Amino acid sequence: MTITSKAAPEAEAKGGSRSWARFVATFAIALVVCAGAMAALVALVDPYGIRVEGADATRPIVDINQRFMYPQLARSSHYDSAVFGTSSLRLLDPDELDRLFGSDAAPVRFANLAMNAATPWEQMELARLFLRAHPAPKVLILGLDRPWCEADADAPGKRLTFRAFPERFYDENRWNDWLDTLNLKTLEIATRLVSHDLGLRETSLRDDGYGVFVPPDEAYDAARAHAHIWFDQTSKGLPARIEPQEPPATVSEAERAAWRFPAAQWLEDLLARLPASTRVHLVFPPAHVSAQPQPGSQALLRDEACKTQLAAIGARHGASVLDFRKPSSVTRNDENFWDALHYRLPFASRIAAAIADPQAGDDFYNVINRPAPSLPSSGR
């Protein structure tokens, strides 16, 4: 006959509980140590240049997420001029702009801060950050794509895209920026930067924000580009051409008066902050005719009304205004584009030259307002 003691199972249970408690405690300590080590690495490497101010060297750009990378460029005193917009102006080379707008006696230093698919609100957040660090910039180039003309551009859902936008990076509180770095993505970027410093990785973009995102021009495939340009038309069984609307649309004065372009006020507010010495250039970037409003349509009338309003704001503040987003020998030709919104690289130089010195008679663009002479004044 075997007698089983009740104390043995109780002892085993207590021992098991202590072992489990030790495991949980050890795991928690390890987790805290690992998280602390990761946070220390991020703080030490500072992959987004949160600590960059004034003449500090910016961090090499090892990630293509411009919304996280560009705030450090906007704060840097290495640059006194900037390009804002979407990918439609990303191909403007700051080195070329420096030559076109500057001279030995009066040099300029451009950063290209145009961001892929940036909404007007995102563009203005970055521009306002730039102006806080550079209250009197030498030259500003602003691209005004069609989203600037949307009636609901100020709606909460239109302010941001699906891309992460670290709003804290753009406010005046520098300490809260670190809250947007508490994630594994930042750790990944930090390790990329360490790899770059060890010579194991190239940068994603140049230090001034410039990068050629389209394929090499020698790889251009006209047939493929044609398919990209006309996809919406051909997918609906429509011909790959633009037909004017018949009869042309008309709008009453009441309808026209009801049109609203809320982003226009953001532009007005931004330009009002600039001193008269700043040379401002507003640009309606080129788009293939397939991405422009149909001739004779109400959409075209609305687009023209929006352009008129934005151009008038520019004129009030002495800005030049150039319209490339119009039917022309360039925008009608499929072979000048990779898709409906992105032109081939050689046209970037033509656009830059036109902005710096607009010429009459070039059907590629309309000169709505010529540059105003720079004035030695403290305000506009």
Number of C-alpha atoms within 10 A of each C-alpha: 3 4 5 8 8 8 9 10 11 11 11 11 12 12 12 12 12 12 12 12 12 12 12 12 12 12 12 12 12 12 12 12 12 12 13 12 12 18 18 12 16 22 18 10 17 20 28 30 23 21 18 19 17 17 11 14 16 24 19 21 26 24 18 15 15 17 23 23 24 26 23 24 27 30 25 22 20 18 21 22 27 26 25 25 28 22 20 22 29 24 24 24 21 24 15 15 24 17 15 17 21 17 10 7 6 8 14 22 21 28 28 29 31 28 24 18 17 22 22 28 18 23 23 20 17 23 22 18 21 26 17 13 16 19 15 19 21 25 21 22 25 24 25 25 24 18 16 24 24 20 14 16 21 17 11 8 9 15 15 17 12 5 11 10 16 15 14 15 26 22 15 11 9 12 11 13 19 16 11 14 20 14 12 10 10 19 20 14 19 23 17 20 25 17 14 16 12 9 9 10 13 15 15 15 18 16 18 23 25 20 17 13 13 13 11 10 11 6 7 16 11 14 11 11 18 18 18 16 24 20 17 14 15 14 10 8 9 12 11 15 12 15 10 12 12 9 8 10 13 12 11 8 8 8 9 13 9 9 14 16 22 16 21 22 12 17 19 16 12 14 21 15 15 22 20 23 19 26 24 26 23 25 25 23 25 29 24 25 23 22 17 20 19 16 18 16 17 16 14 15 18 19 18 14 17 21 23 13 15 23 23 17 21 22 18 12 20 22 25 23 28 24 19 21 22 21 19 16 11 21 24 17 13 22 18 21 25 24 22 23 19 21 24 17 19 11 16 18 15 12 22 21 16 19 24 16 13 20 14 10 9 12 14 18 24 18 20 18 19 17 22 17 12 14 13 10 10 11 13 15
